[in-house]
Amino acid sequence: MNRPKVYKTEAIVLQHMILGEADRIVTLYTPDLGKIRAVAKGIRRPSSKMVGHLEVLSHTSLLIARGRNLDIITQAHLINPFTKLRDDLSILSRGCYLAELVNDFTPDEEGNLVVYNLLINTMGWLQESSDSEILLRYFETHLLSELGYRPHVQTCVTCQRSLSPQDHNFSLRDGGVLCPSCSHGLKDLERISLTALKVLRYLLDNSYPQCLRLRVENTVSEELDRLMARYIRYHLDGEVRSAGFLKRLDSWKSKEHQRLRKSLEGVF
């Protein structure tokens, strides 16, 4: 897209990268331009007026000047800092996971208002969510659907026949569920239970407020987490770094919770 010499846009800050002694390259996701990168000059200096307006996961309004190689951010005004995302390391890590998925999956300078709204809405919901796992699965499925990777879950992805009410296999390569006949003899398939399949269908076909009604057992939630992680990894041909950190953090919190519970049992 041809841009004027100076243009204004709002954006979600996805990522920072150090440039020189005082600058940063900031990766932004905008409603009209999609993913762009621009230089924030002097932002690493203590006197910088932009530093608080360009934190990762911030929603900000920007004035940007077109540059020879990279555009230059000349003004930044914070719209929404999403403060609650920063109050809890677990919630912050989930916000970073959303940003990394958008950064990894979207091409440069290709506007997608649906993706932009999905990201900004999910960040808002994450601040208030009582079930962040359902929210993450909702975000993953709807991001993938918008970008052409929607999981095929209503019929067999190979023969298109209706799926019987039973456990099935999911093909990462083919992007969907296989009936028993089509999965026979194949390797590298992921098992998907009937309950997980129903939840996945519901997430794909409904709005987030409707998905809040779901009550999903831990075993099913963990199953969907594993399946979506492998599906995403397959399409990215690599790991999502923040996902690994999130797993380690959740594992540590679970162990700490168990340790605290045992210590309290000895007191009361």
KASULUR-V373017 format. One line per field, one symbol per residue. ss: DSSP state (H for helix, E for strand, C for the rest). phi: phi as a letter, one per 30 degrees, with the letter a starting at -180 (. if undefined). psi: psi as a letter, one per 20 degrees, with the letter a starting at -180 (. if undefined). A space follows every 50 residues. Layout:
ss = ???
phi = ???
psi = ???
//
This chain:
ss = CCCCCEEEEEEEEEEEEEECCCEEEEEEEECCCEEEEEEECCCCCCCCCC HHHCCCCCEEEEEEECCCCCEEEEEEEEEECCHHHHCCHHHHHHHHHHHH HHHHHCCECCCCHHHHHHHHHHHHHHHHCCCHHHHHHHHHHHHHHHCCCC CECCECCCCCCECCCCCEEEECCCCEEECHHHHCCCCCEEEECHHHHHHH HHHHHCCHHHHCCCCCCHHHHHHHHHHHHHHHHHHHCCCCHHHHHHHHHH HHHHHHHHHHHHHHHCCC
phi = .dcddbbcacacdcacbdbidbcbcccbccdccidbbbccdidddedddc edcbdeidcbcbcbcdcdcbdbdcbbbdcbdheddcdbdddddddddedd ddddccddhbdbdddedddddddddddcdcbddddddddeddddddcjce ddbdbddcciddcddadbcccdddiadcdeddcdidchccdbdddddddd ddddcbddedddddbcdeddddddedddddddddddhldceddddddddd ddddddddddddddddcc
psi = ppqrhpqpqrqpohqqppobhirqpppqpqhhibprpqpopjhiqhipii giikqpjqoqpqpppprggqrpohqpppgoilhhhiiphggghhghgghh ggghhqrqlnpnhggghgghghhghhhipinhghgghggghhggghjjkp poihrphgijqqpqmrqaqpoggikaqqrhghipiqrlqppprgghgggg ggghjrrghhhhipopqhhgghghggghghgghghilrqoghggggghgh gghghhggggghhhhig.
//
